[in-house]
Amino acid sequence: MKTHTLRGQFIEGTIKRLIVDDGRLTHAMRVTKFVVSTDPNFASADCHAVLGYQGNFPSLWDWSDNNQIAWASTNNPAQGAVDVYFSLVDPNHLIIRDLYIAGQVSAAGGTSFINYYIEMEAVDVSEDRAILQLIKERSQGVLRA
């Protein structure tokens, strides 16, 4: 399998679109690793972030929201201390289109950057499976009466 990486920064409180779609319906990606961090020089600058299929996150870290596929956090307890990381990636997902990331930093005031690192593996899928995945992406969180 071929591994791909995405890495960069986004401003806390915003939603960033990560372009994954290469125009081929039978080509998908699966996230295998998700890590976030703030500047380690700031004491008590904890952060948490979420990856999802769509760019609407009514609540960060809602594990009942099937739109969300990965969660990560960093706890920076004091300047110079060792960070504590948490990361969980749902292995039962495929990304056909794009990926979205959002996050928050504690005690930062809304302008701090969050660094992210994402590893993905390329997956070839049949057209039928791709179509079902696209339906799944659009149908997440829809409840029947």
C-alpha positions in Angstrom: 0.0 0.0 0.0 1.1 3.5 -0.7 1.2 6.0 2.2 0.4 9.7 1.8 0.8 12.5 4.3 -0.9 15.8 4.9 0.5 18.3 7.3 0.2 21.9 8.0 -1.6 24.4 10.3 -5.0 25.9 10.8 -6.3 28.6 13.1 -8.3 27.3 16.0 -12.1 27.7 15.7 -12.0 27.5 11.9 -12.7 24.6 9.6 -10.1 23.8 7.0 -10.8 21.8 3.9 -8.1 19.3 3.0 -8.2 18.4 -0.7 -8.1 14.6 -1.1 -10.3 14.1 -4.2 -8.2 13.3 -7.2 -11.2 13.0 -9.6 -11.1 9.2 -9.7 -14.2 7.6 -8.3 -12.5 4.2 -7.7 -9.6 5.7 -5.7 -10.1 6.3 -2.0 -8.0 7.1 1.0 -8.1 5.7 4.6 -6.7 7.7 7.5 -4.3 5.6 9.5 -2.7 8.3 11.8 -3.9 11.7 13.1 -1.8 13.9 15.4 -2.2 17.5 16.5 -0.1 19.9 18.5 0.2 23.6 19.4 3.5 25.5 20.0 5.2 23.5 22.8 6.8 26.8 24.1 3.4 27.9 25.4 2.5 26.5 28.8 -1.0 24.9 29.2 -1.8 25.3 25.6 -3.8 22.1 25.2 -5.6 21.5 21.9 -8.0 19.0 20.4 -9.2 18.5 16.8 -11.5 16.4 14.7 -11.4 15.1 11.1 -14.7 14.6 9.2 -16.3 14.0 5.8 -18.2 17.3 5.8 -17.3 20.9 6.8 -19.9 21.2 9.6 -19.0 20.2 13.1 -21.9 21.1 15.4 -19.8 19.7 18.3 -16.2 18.8 18.4 -15.5 15.3 19.6 -19.0 13.9 19.1 -18.3 10.2 18.7 -21.9 9.5 17.9 -21.6 11.8 14.8 -20.8 9.5 11.9 -19.5 12.4 10.0 -16.5 12.5 12.3 -13.8 9.8 11.6 -10.8 10.8 13.8 -10.0 12.6 17.0 -6.7 13.8 18.4 -5.5 16.0 21.3 -2.3 17.2 22.9 -2.0 18.1 26.6 0.9 20.5 27.2 0.9 20.6 31.0 3.7 23.1 31.5 6.4 24.8 29.5 9.2 22.3 28.9 7.2 19.3 30.1 6.5 16.2 28.0 3.3 16.5 26.0 0.6 13.9 26.4 -1.0 12.8 23.1 -4.3 11.1 22.3 -5.4 9.9 18.9 -8.2 7.7 17.7 -9.0 6.9 14.1 -12.1 5.0 13.1 -10.7 2.2 10.8 -14.1 1.7 9.1 -14.1 4.7 6.7 -13.0 5.6 3.2 -12.5 9.1 1.9 -13.6 9.5 -1.7 -14.0 13.3 -1.7 -12.4 15.7 0.7 -11.6 15.8 4.4 -12.2 18.6 6.9 -10.4 19.5 10.1 -11.5 21.7 13.0 -10.1 22.2 16.5 -9.7 24.4 19.6 -6.9 25.5 21.8 -7.5 26.0 25.5 -6.8 29.4 27.0 -5.6 30.8 23.6 -8.1 33.5 22.7 -9.1 32.2 19.3 -6.0 33.1 17.2 -3.6 30.2 17.9 -2.4 27.8 15.3 -2.9 24.1 15.5 -0.4 21.9 13.7 -1.7 18.7 12.2 -0.1 15.5 10.7 -2.3 12.9 8.9 -1.1 9.7 7.4 -3.4 8.0 4.8 -3.2 4.9 2.7 -4.5 4.7 -0.9 -7.3 2.1 -1.5 -8.7 1.0 -4.8 -12.4 0.4 -4.7 -15.0 -0.8 -7.1 -17.5 1.7 -8.6 -20.3 0.1 -6.6 -18.4 0.5 -3.3 -17.4 4.1 -4.2 -21.0 5.0 -4.8 -22.1 3.4 -1.5 -19.4 5.3 0.3 -20.5 8.6 -1.3 -24.0 7.9 -0.1 -22.7 7.1 3.4 -20.8 10.4 3.5 -23.9 12.4 2.6 -26.2 10.4 4.9 -24.2 10.6 8.1 -26.2 11.7 11.0 -29.6 11.6 9.2 -32.2 10.1 11.5 -35.4 8.4 10.4 -38.7 9.1 12.2 
